[in-house]
Amino acid sequence: MKSTIYIYLCALLGGVLNFQQPQTKPVPEKKKAKVILLLDDYICSEDQWVYLHGFKDWVSGNERVIFDSAFIPKGQHRIELQGEIPFETEFKVFFSRKGPEFYIPVEPDSCVIMNVEETDGEMFYYKKAVQGKFNNEYYDYWQKTIAYRNKIRRLLAEDKKDSLEQVKAERFEFLTTRLKAAKSSWDVRGYNMINVEFPEKKQETTALAKQLAEKFPYNLSLQEFLRKKKPIPISKESRRIGEHFSALRKAKSVIDTLNLSLNQPLIIAFPDADGNKVSTKDLGVDYTLIDFWASWCKPCREEIPRIKAAIQKFPGQFKVYAVSLDANREAWQKAIIEDSTQMFKHLIGTYPNGQPSRLLRQLNIKVIPANFLIDKEQRIIAKNLRGEQLIQTLDSLMNQ
């Protein structure tokens, strides 16, 4: 993916920068960068491997490398990895079974300590570390980038052209100031953003690119990116590593789905708004309706009056375990208030970043509304009850 970004951004420059060899300058001595990962119970609930990989920027933007790897036995909450680097770069962390894929900006002779949790989802870019000043500085920069993009989208939607131009001008000034003050080749990473976000500023950004290339001649990945050096062909080892991770990602994406047939047990646990996991076993009633819905699902919300009627008719015997598929948690909470469904046990099936949780993917819910009626033994006794079917089914069960 990284090489694709380089090629795309180089095309934006339109050949203004001619290929030429950078001035010879020795690559700084390599030093160790350590990463300590603190894993929650979910991440270490089974045996798996963890990899620390990335690119050798001092060789080429195409040269992949596995810096380190380690086997994590079930129940081990702490793992230590390391790699040798000559200057600032980023490691990418990959778990073979459970856990997110993400980046950690690092500098030589440093140690980053990072919590890794189920709620991180399957993939993200950057996260604040328990320890790691360099990582956290870039995390803050990334948060500003996200905030800027969200603001641009909002101003576009509201057709506020004057405000839009003002925000873009401030962003351009921020990026150019940051690049001119770059103290390391890592700081130059903002150059790709300024090219993509401001193609109309090509003359200014091209001049800035020349300055950056002269300032950091030993970063060959940067030289390739700025078209000061032709990219070297991908080596066999780099290609092998790329294929290895493609195979690992494919294997990781295969998840065993749960058996949701009638009379099969269904015991699940999703988190509530406070992050506390609640199991269907915790409700302690004769019958529970596990209802999958979302704030944006009109048919789901149209069923609510009939579900409320069932609760009123069978107090103490029937409860609702409502699992939202909302990616937007504010919309989820707003819908609960609008529909006055506080008597439901409300849970969320997505991670804070909006990605579906592993358990939700195991349930393989393709269409909503969807529901399962389970008895006190947690067995599925009915599915997808609509309209009057819910009360009719409960009436029949209660009279047995």
C-alpha positions as CSV (number, residue, x, y, z in Angstrom):
1,M,0.0,0.0,0.0
2,K,2.8,2.4,0.9
3,S,4.4,2.0,-2.6
4,T,1.1,2.7,-4.2
5,I,0.7,6.0,-2.3
6,Y,4.2,7.0,-3.4
7,I,3.5,6.4,-7.0
8,Y,0.2,8.2,-6.8
9,L,1.7,11.3,-5.1
10,C,4.6,11.3,-7.5
11,A,2.1,11.6,-10.3
12,L,0.6,14.6,-8.7
13,L,4.0,16.4,-9.0
14,G,3.7,15.9,-12.8
15,G,7.3,15.4,-13.5
16,V,8.3,18.9,-12.3
17,L,11.1,17.4,-10.2
18,N,13.7,15.6,-12.4
19,F,15.2,12.3,-11.2
20,Q,18.7,12.8,-9.9
21,Q,20.8,11.1,-7.3
22,P,20.8,12.7,-3.9
23,Q,24.0,14.0,-2.3
24,T,25.9,11.2,-0.7
25,K,25.5,11.1,3.0
26,P,26.0,8.2,5.3
27,V,22.9,6.7,6.9
28,P,23.0,7.3,10.7
29,E,24.0,4.3,12.9
30,K,21.1,2.0,13.6
31,K,19.8,1.9,17.2
32,K,17.1,-0.2,18.8
33,A,13.5,1.0,19.2
34,K,11.5,-1.1,21.7
35,V,7.7,-1.6,21.8
36,I,6.0,-3.1,24.8
37,L,2.3,-4.1,24.3
38,L,0.0,-4.6,27.2
39,L,-2.8,-6.9,26.2
40,D,-6.3,-7.1,27.6
41,D,-8.1,-10.5,28.3
42,Y,-9.7,-10.6,24.8
43,I,-6.4,-10.2,22.9
44,C,-4.7,-12.9,24.9
45,S,-7.6,-15.3,25.1
46,E,-5.9,-17.7,22.6
47,D,-2.5,-18.6,21.3
48,Q,-1.3,-16.3,18.5
49,W,1.6,-14.6,16.9
50,V,2.3,-10.8,16.8
51,Y,4.5,-9.1,14.2
52,L,6.4,-5.9,14.1
53,H,6.8,-4.9,10.4
54,G,7.2,-2.0,8.1
55,F,9.6,-0.5,5.5
56,K,13.3,0.1,5.3
57,D,13.1,3.8,4.5
58,W,16.9,4.0,4.4
59,V,16.9,1.5,1.5
60,S,13.7,2.2,-0.4
61,G,10.0,2.9,0.1
62,N,9.4,-0.5,-1.5
63,E,11.5,-2.6,0.9
64,R,9.3,-4.4,3.4
65,V,10.8,-5.9,6.5
66,I,9.7,-7.9,9.6
67,F,11.6,-6.2,12.4
68,D,10.5,-8.7,15.0
69,S,7.8,-11.3,15.9
70,A,6.9,-13.3,18.9
71,F,4.5,-16.1,20.0
72,I,1.9,-15.0,22.5
73,P,0.7,-18.0,24.6
74,K,-2.9,-17.8,25.9
75,G,-3.1,-15.7,29.0
76,Q,0.1,-13.7,28.5
77,H,-0.7,-10.0,28.9
78,R,2.7,-8.5,28.1
79,I,4.9,-8.8,25.0
80,E,8.1,-7.0,24.1
81,L,9.3,-6.4,20.5
82,Q,12.1,-4.4,19.0
83,G,13.7,-3.3,15.7
84,E,16.8,-1.5,14.7
85,I,16.4,1.8,12.8
86,P,18.7,4.6,11.8
87,F,16.2,7.4,12.1
88,E,12.5,8.0,12.9
89,T,10.1,5.7,11.2
90,E,6.9,3.7,12.0
91,F,6.4,0.1,13.0
92,K,3.2,-1.6,12.1
93,V,1.7,-4.2,14.5
94,F,-0.2,-7.2,13.3
95,F,-1.8,-9.9,15.4
96,S,-2.4,-13.3,13.7
97,R,-5.7,-14.1,15.4
98,K,-7.2,-11.4,17.7
99,G,-6.2,-7.8,17.9
100,P,-5.9,-4.7,15.7
101,E,-3.5,-3.8,13.0
102,F,-2.0,-0.3,13.7
103,Y,1.0,2.0,13.4
104,I,3.5,3.1,16.0
105,P,5.8,6.1,15.2
106,V,9.2,5.4,16.8
107,E,12.6,7.0,17.0
108,P,16.0,5.3,17.6
109,D,16.9,4.4,21.2
110,S,13.4,4.7,22.5
111,C,10.7,2.6,24.2
112,V,6.9,2.8,23.5
113,I,4.4,1.2,25.9
114,M,0.9,0.7,24.4
115,N,-2.3,-0.7,25.7
116,V,-4.0,-3.0,23.2
117,E,-7.7,-3.7,23.8
118,E,-10.7,-5.4,22.2
119,T,-12.4,-2.0,21.8
120,D,-9.6,-0.9,19.4
121,G,-11.3,-2.9,16.7
122,E,-9.6,-4.7,13.8
123,M,-7.7,-1.8,12.4
124,F,-6.8,1.8,13.2
125,Y,-4.0,4.2,12.4
126,Y,-2.6,5.8,15.5
127,K,-3.3,5.6,19.3
128,K,-2.1,7.4,22.3
129,A,0.6,5.4,24.2
130,V,1.1,4.9,27.9
131,Q,4.7,5.9,27.2
132,G,6.2,7.3,24.0
133,K,6.5,11.0,23.5
134,F,7.3,10.7,19.8
135,N,4.3,8.5,19.1
136,N,1.9,10.8,21.1
137,E,3.1,13.9,19.3
138,Y,2.2,12.3,16.0
139,Y,-1.1,11.0,17.4
140,D,-2.0,14.6,18.3
141,Y,-1.1,15.7,14.8
142,W,-3.2,12.9,13.3
143,Q,-6.2,14.0,15.5
144,K,-5.9,17.5,14.1
145,T,-5.9,16.1,10.6
146,I,-9.1,14.1,11.3
147,A,-10.7,17.2,12.9
148,Y,-9.8,19.3,9.8
149,R,-11.3,16.7,7.4
150,N,-14.5,16.5,9.4
151,K,-14.8,20.3,9.5
152,I,-14.3,20.4,5.7
153,R,-17.0,17.8,5.1
154,R,-19.4,19.8,7.4
155,L,-18.7,23.1,5.7
156,L,-19.2,21.5,2.2
157,A,-22.5,20.0,3.3
158,E,-23.6,23.4,4.7
159,D,-22.3,25.2,1.5
160,K,-20.4,27.7,3.6
161,K,-17.8,28.7,0.9
162,D,-16.2,31.6,2.7
163,S,-15.7,29.6,5.9
164,L,-14.4,26.7,3.8
165,E,-11.7,28.9,2.1
166,Q,-10.6,30.3,5.5
167,V,-10.2,26.9,7.1
168,K,-8.3,25.6,4.1
169,A,-5.9,28.6,4.1
170,E,-5.3,28.0,7.8
171,R,-4.6,24.4,7.1
172,F,-2.1,25.2,4.3
173,E,-0.3,27.6,6.6
174,F,-0.1,25.0,9.4
175,L,1.3,22.3,7.1
176,T,3.9,24.5,5.3
177,T,5.1,25.9,8.6
178,R,5.4,22.4,10.0
179,L,7.3,21.2,7.0
180,K,9.7,24.1,6.9
181,A,10.5,23.6,10.6
182,A,11.1,19.8,10.1
183,K,13.9,18.5,12.3
184,S,13.7,14.9,11.0
185,S,12.7,13.1,7.9
186,W,9.7,11.8,9.8
187,D,8.3,15.4,10.0
188,V,8.3,15.5,6.2
189,R,5.5,12.9,6.1
190,G,3.0,15.8,6.1
191,Y,4.2,16.5,2.5
192,N,1.9,13.9,1.1
193,M,-1.1,15.5,2.8
194,I,-0.3,19.0,1.5
195,N,0.0,17.6,-2.1
196,V,-3.3,15.8,-2.0
197,E,-5.2,18.5,-0.2
198,F,-3.8,21.5,-2.2
199,P,-3.1,20.4,-5.8
200,E,-3.6,24.0,-6.8
201,K,-0.6,25.0,-4.8
202,K,1.8,22.9,-6.9
203,Q,4.4,25.6,-7.6
204,E,4.8,26.3,-3.9
205,T,4.8,22.7,-2.8
206,T,7.3,21.7,-5.5
207,A,9.8,24.4,-4.3
208,L,9.2,23.1,-0.7
209,A,9.9,19.5,-1.9
210,K,13.3,20.5,-3.3
211,Q,14.2,22.0,0.1
212,L,13.1,18.9,2.0
213,A,15.0,16.5,-0.4
214,E,18.2,18.4,0.2
215,K,17.7,18.6,3.9
216,F,17.2,14.8,4.3
217,P,19.3,13.1,1.6
218,Y,19.9,9.8,3.5
219,N,16.2,8.9,3.6
220,L,16.0,7.1,0.3
221,S,12.2,6.5,0.7
222,L,11.7,10.2,0.9
223,Q,14.0,10.8,-2.1
224,E,11.9,8.4,-4.2
225,F,8.7,10.0,-3.0
226,L,10.0,13.5,-4.0
227,R,11.2,12.1,-7.4
228,K,14.8,12.8,-6.6
229,K,15.7,9.2,-7.0
230,K,14.2,6.3,-9.0
231,P,12.5,3.7,-6.9
232,I,14.5,0.4,-6.8
233,P,12.7,-2.8,-7.9
234,I,11.0,-4.7,-5.1
235,S,13.3,-7.4,-3.8
236,K,12.4,-11.1,-3.6
237,E,12.4,-10.9,0.2
238,S,10.2,-7.8,0.2
239,R,7.8,-9.5,-2.1
240,R,7.8,-12.6,0.0
241,I,7.0,-10.6,3.1
242,G,4.1,-8.8,1.3
243,E,2.6,-12.2,0.2
244,H,3.1,-13.5,3.8
245,F,1.0,-10.7,5.3
246,S,-1.6,-11.0,2.6
247,A,-2.0,-14.7,3.5
248,L,-2.2,-13.8,7.2
249,R,-4.8,-11.2,6.7
250,K,-6.9,-13.6,4.6
251,A,-6.7,-16.3,7.3
252,K,-7.6,-13.8,10.0
253,S,-10.7,-12.6,8.2
254,V,-12.2,-16.1,8.3
255,I,-14.4,-16.3,11.3
256,D,-16.4,-19.3,12.4
257,T,-20.1,-18.2,12.6
258,L,-22.4,-19.3,15.4
259,N,-25.1,-21.9,14.9
260,L,-28.3,-19.9,15.1
261,S,-30.7,-22.8,14.5
262,L,-33.8,-23.5,16.6
263,N,-33.1,-25.3,19.9
264,Q,-29.4,-24.3,19.7
265,P,-28.0,-22.5,22.8
266,L,-27.2,-18.8,22.3
267,I,-25.2,-17.1,25.1
268,I,-23.7,-13.8,24.1
269,A,-22.2,-10.8,25.9
270,F,-22.1,-7.3,24.5
271,P,-21.0,-4.1,26.2
272,D,-23.4,-1.4,27.4
273,A,-22.8,2.4,27.1
274,D,-20.3,2.3,29.9
275,G,-18.3,-0.5,28.4
276,N,-19.4,-3.2,30.8
277,K,-20.2,-6.5,29.2
278,V,-23.6,-7.9,29.9
279,S,-24.5,-11.5,29.1
280,T,-27.9,-12.8,28.2
281,K,-27.5,-15.1,31.2
282,D,-27.5,-12.0,33.5
283,L,-31.2,-11.1,32.8
284,G,-32.7,-13.9,34.9
285,V,-36.1,-14.2,33.2
286,D,-38.1,-17.0,31.5
287,Y,-37.8,-15.5,28.1
288,T,-35.5,-12.9,26.4
289,L,-35.8,-11.3,23.1
290,I,-32.4,-10.6,21.6
291,D,-33.2,-7.8,19.2
292,F,-30.7,-6.4,16.6
293,W,-31.5,-2.9,15.4
294,A,-30.0,0.5,14.6
295,S,-31.2,4.1,14.9
296,W,-31.2,4.5,11.1
297,C,-33.4,1.4,10.6
298,K,-37.0,2.5,10.3
299,P,-38.6,-1.0,10.3
300,C,-36.6,-1.7,13.5
301,R,-38.1,1.3,15.3
302,E,-41.6,0.6,14.0
303,E,-41.5,-2.7,16.0
304,I,-40.9,-0.9,19.3
305,P,-44.5,-0.3,20.4
306,R,-45.3,-4.1,20.0
307,I,-42.2,-5.0,21.9
308,K,-43.1,-2.6,24.7
309,A,-46.6,-4.1,24.8
310,A,-45.0,-7.6,25.4
311,I,-43.0,-6.2,28.3
312,Q,-46.1,-4.7,29.9
313,K,-48.1,-7.9,29.4
314,F,-45.4,-10.2,30.9
315,P,-43.6,-8.2,33.6
316,G,-40.9,-10.1,35.4
317,Q,-41.0,-13.0,32.8
318,F,-39.9,-11.3,29.6
319,K,-37.0,-8.8,28.9
320,V,-35.4,-7.3,25.8
321,Y,-31.7,-7.5,25.1
322,A,-31.3,-4.8,22.4
323,V,-28.1,-4.9,20.4
324,S,-27.5,-1.8,18.3
325,L,-25.5,-1.9,15.0
326,D,-25.0,1.8,15.1
327,A,-21.5,3.1,14.1
328,N,-22.4,6.5,15.6
329,R,-22.9,6.1,19.4
330,E,-24.5,9.5,19.8
331,A,-27.2,8.5,17.3
332,W,-27.7,5.2,19.2
333,Q,-28.3,7.1,22.6
334,K,-30.5,9.7,20.9
335,A,-32.8,7.0,19.5
336,I,-33.1,5.3,22.9
337,I,-34.4,8.6,24.4
338,E,-36.6,9.4,21.4
339,D,-38.3,5.9,21.5
340,S,-38.4,5.8,25.3
341,T,-36.9,2.3,25.4
342,Q,-35.0,2.7,28.7
343,M,-36.7,-0.4,30.0
344,F,-34.8,-2.5,27.3
345,K,-31.3,-3.7,28.2
346,H,-29.3,-1.7,25.7
347,L,-26.0,-3.0,24.3
348,I,-23.7,-2.0,21.4
349,G,-22.4,-4.4,18.7
350,T,-19.8,-2.1,17.3
351,Y,-16.4,-0.8,18.6
352,P,-16.0,2.9,19.5
353,N,-14.4,3.4,16.0
354,G,-17.6,2.1,14.4
355,Q,-16.3,-1.2,13.2
356,P,-18.5,-4.3,13.9
357,S,-17.2,-6.3,16.8
358,R,-15.9,-9.8,16.3
359,L,-18.9,-11.3,18.1
360,L,-21.3,-9.4,15.8
361,R,-19.4,-10.8,12.8
362,Q,-19.7,-14.3,14.3
363,L,-23.5,-13.8,14.5
364,N,-23.5,-12.9,10.8
365,I,-26.4,-10.6,11.0
366,K,-27.0,-9.5,7.4
367,V,-30.4,-7.8,7.6
368,I,-32.2,-5.9,10.4
369,P,-34.5,-6.0,12.1
370,A,-33.5,-9.4,13.3
371,N,-34.3,-11.1,16.6
372,F,-34.1,-14.4,18.5
373,L,-36.3,-15.5,21.4
374,I,-34.5,-17.6,23.9
375,D,-35.7,-19.4,27.1
376,K,-34.1,-19.5,30.5
377,E,-31.8,-22.3,29.3
378,Q,-30.6,-19.9,26.7
379,R,-32.0,-22.0,23.8
380,I,-33.4,-20.4,20.7
381,I,-37.1,-21.1,20.5
382,A,-38.2,-18.6,17.9
383,K,-36.7,-16.2,15.3
384,N,-37.6,-13.0,13.6
385,L,-40.9,-12.4,15.3
386,R,-42.7,-9.5,13.8
387,G,-45.9,-7.6,14.6
388,E,-48.3,-9.6,16.7
389,Q,-46.2,-12.8,16.4
390,L,-44.2,-11.9,19.5
391,I,-47.1,-11.6,21.9
392,Q,-48.8,-14.6,20.3
393,T,-45.7,-16.7,20.7
394,L,-45.3,-15.6,24.4
395,D,-48.9,-16.3,25.1
396,S,-48.5,-19.8,23.8
397,L,-45.4,-20.4,25.8
398,M,-46.8,-19.0,29.1
399,N,-49.9,-21.2,28.8
400,Q,-47.9,-24.4,28.4
